[in-house]
Amino acid sequence: MVILQNLSYCSTEKNCTSNRTEEMRKKHSKTDSAEHAFIEWQSAPDISAGLVPEVDASDLTQMPLSRAILTLAVPAILSMLFLMVFNLVDIWWVGKLGPDYLAGVSAAAFILWALQSIGTLISTGVTALVARAVGERNLEKADTIARQGFWLAILIGALFSIGGVLFAAPTFRLMGLQGTVYSSALHYMDWIIRGLPAFFLAYTLEAVFRGSGDTRTPLKIMSLALIFNAVLDPILIFGFGPLPALKAGGAGLATVLAHILAFILGWYLLRNCPVSLHPTRSPIAVPEVMRRIGRIGTPIAFNGVMFSLSYMALTRIIADFGSGSLAALGLGHRIEGIAYFASVGFAIAAQTLMGQNLGAGKPERAEKSVWLTLLFVGTLLAAVSICFILFSEPIVRLFTDDPRVVNEGVRYLKTIAVFEVFLGFEIVLEGAFAGAGNSLPPMVIIVPLTWARIPLGLFLSKNLGMGSLGIWWAIAGTTALKGLLLLYWFKLGRWKKIEI
């Protein structure tokens, strides 16, 4: 979910530049054309140094690293937690329609997950390139990148909307959905699919602000979108006055409208806050910049899609051990979401600091920022692991009293707790590589090991007779391997030589 910048934030002296800043931008702006945009893209940092004023204490490339990391990570973590609540609100209201409707929307989550991963193709590339341009003090270049990101969001969003309309129904049938479960999944996804351009535009706006070093914006607008979605959900699901009851489709429409609201607010603030970028000077598309965005973002998007598909396959294996094991996996993921979303927040910090410091010509500081971020996330997840080991049963019983689910849930939490720290390493390093524009190594490491959970889980659970515990160990073990291999690859330092 995207969230951008509130008006009061733009008006503060701390976060907005003086009128002199805007005058300097106007002084150095040139005619908008595809040729000029490409020249600006290739320009050296010293050519554009006059585009912004001298840096101050709030400059992420100069402030103490601990402060810079927390400045970026804390709002991002809170935004991720709000996103989790955002999704739970939909589920809570749909659940009131009955179990079949809830099952349909839950089944649609796999496809939604994959589509959201496609959105990262654009947002990851935009964040990396904007951060690099901001570090170079080249706002003209950052403007060009942002503008091309918006064009790409419209294009890819439209293509996947058309494809989704054509293939959603066959996909749900292939998944074996029937009756009300099938119809509710289809109605929910129908609205989501048609709203994909708004989703991708919103993700791109968020990426622009992240790259420029602003993560407070997502937190502020997320709260507004969350309230908006919570108000719309019961109205659209159950109907109100002349408005018909859309049931599961109402939850999908509410989600789309919330993203549209976030995009409108973000776009307005992007254009009117002088400290922000102004990617509205020309409608001209620059294919070369789009290609660079896609080159960085495609491996990360592929990771997300493959992860989603692998869990669809893994779910079928877990189902052989009973509904208790299957429920434990879903519940365990929700509980583990706290650690996951915290790691994503730190990954956002690592990605932004990596890009800006490399753009500023400070590769050693960029590297140090990642190691310090790993220390932060490792310390946090070590504490989470201890809680999972010591208090797993009380934690699981907060959500269910079913003895089978409690037993499996406890085993799941205690098993993944052994290597939970490496989950944080994996996520943060994926962000760091993306910030450096070197997103291929994470894909090469993460995708094969994620899919290795399937044969490894089968071997441990059936050949060695470990049952569902074998699958939990397959998940934990591959998580550790991913974290360790990414640490090794990052230590090699080859990302320092990547040109983007």
C-alpha positions, 0 to 999 in steps of 0.5 A, a space after each residue: 500500500 502506498 502512502 505519501 506525504 501529509 500537507 503539514 509535513 510539507 509546510 514545516 521548515 525542517 522538511 521543506 526548502 526555502 524559496 531559493 531552492 525552487 528558484 535554483 531549480 527553475 534556473 537550472 531547468 531546461 526544455 523537456 524532451 526525450 533527448 534532454 531527459 536522456 542527457 540528464 540521465 547520463 550526466 555526471 553528479 558535478 554537472 547537476 550540483 547546483 540543482 539543490 542547496 547545500 546539505 544540512 544535518 537532515 541529509 541521509 548521506 551525512 547524518 550519523 548512520 544509526 539515526 539515519 537508519 532509525 529515521 527511515 526504518 521506524 516509520 516504515 515498520 509502522 506502515 507495514 504493521 498498518 498494512 497488516 491491519 488493513 488486510 485484516 479489516 477486509 477479512 474481518 468484514 468478509 468473515 461476517 458473510 459466512 465461511 464460504 465467502 471468507 474461504 473465497 477471499 482467502 483463496 484469492 490472496 495467492 493471486 493478489 500476492 503475485 500481482 502485488 509482487 509484479 508491482 515491485 518490478 516498478 517500485 524497486 527500480 524507481 526507489 534505487 534510481 531515485 535514491 542514486 539521483 538524490 545522492 548525486 544532488 541531481 533532482 532533474 535526473 530524479 524527476 525523469 526517473 519518477 516520470 518514467 516510473 509512472 508511465 511504466 505503472 500505467 502500462 504494466 497495470 493495464 496489461 495485467 488488468 487485461 490478462 487478469 480479466 481473461 484468466 482469473 476465472 480459469 485460474 480459480 477453477 484450476 484451484 478447485 474452487 466451487 460454488 460460493 467460494 468460487 463466486 466470492 473469489 471471482 467477485 473480489 478479484 474482479 475489482 482488484 484486477 480492474 484497479 491494478 493501474 491505481 495500485 501500481 501508480 500508488 506503489 510508484 509514488 511510494 517508491 519516489 518518496 522512499 528514494 528521496 529519503 521520506 518514509 514518514 509519508 507512508 505512515 501518515 497516508 496509510 492511516 487515512 487510507 486505513 480509516 477510509 477502507 474501514 468505513 467503506 467495507 461495511 457500506 459496500 459489502 452489506 449495502 447502504 441506502 441506494 447502494 447495493 450489497 456487493 458482498 465479497 466484491 465490496 471488499 475488493 472495491 473498497 481496497 481499490 478506492 483506498 489506493 486511489 485516494 492514496 494516489 491522489 493525495 500523494 500526487 497532490 503533495 508531490 507537486 506542491 511540496 518544494 522539497 519533493 520531486 516534480 515529475 510533471 514537466 513533460 509527458 515524454 516517455 524515455 524508453 531507456 530509463 524504463 528499461 533501467 527501472 525494469 532491469 533492477 525491479 524484475 528479479 525482485 518481482 520474480 522472487 515474489 511471484 515464485 514465493 507465492 507459487 511455491 507456497 501454493 504447492 507447499 500448501 498441498 503437501 501440508 494438507 496431507 497431514 491434516 487441517 491442524 497442520 494447514 491451519 498452523 502454517 497460516 496462523 504461524 505466518 500471521 504471527 511471524 508477520 511481526 518479524 517479517 514486517 519489521 525486517 521489511 522496514 529495515 530493508 527499506 532503510 538499507 535500500 534508500 541508504 545504499 542508493 543515496 550513499 552510492 550516488 554521493 560517491 560514498 560506497 564505504 558508508 553505504 556498506 557500513 549502513 547495511 552492516 549496521 542495519 543487519 545488527 539492528 534487525 538481528 538484535 530485534 529478531 533474536 528477541 523475537 526468537 526467544 519469545 517464540 521459544 519461551 512463550 509459543 503456546 500462550 501466543 498460539 492460544 491467543 488465536 485458537 484453542 483447538 488442540 491440534 492447531 495449538 500443538 502444530 503451531 507451537 512446533 512451528 514457532 519453536 522450529 522457525 525461531 532457531 533461524 529467525 534471525 536469518 529471515 531478517 538478514 535475507 530481507 534486509 540484504 535483498 533490499 540492500 542489493 536492490 538499492 545498489 541496482 544489483 538485484 540479480 544475486 538475491 534472485 539467484 539465491 532466493 528462488 532455488 532455495 525457496 522451491 527447495 522447500 518442496 522436495 526437502 519437505 517431502 523427504 523429511 516429512 515422508 521419507 524420514 517419517 518426521 511428519 509436519 515437523 519435517 516441513 517446518 524444518 525445511 522452511 527454517 533450514 532454507 531460510 538460514 541458507 538464504 541468509 548466509 549465502 546473501 551475507 557471503 555475496 554481499 561481503 564480496 563487494 561486487 555490488 560496488 562496481 554496478 553501474 545503473 
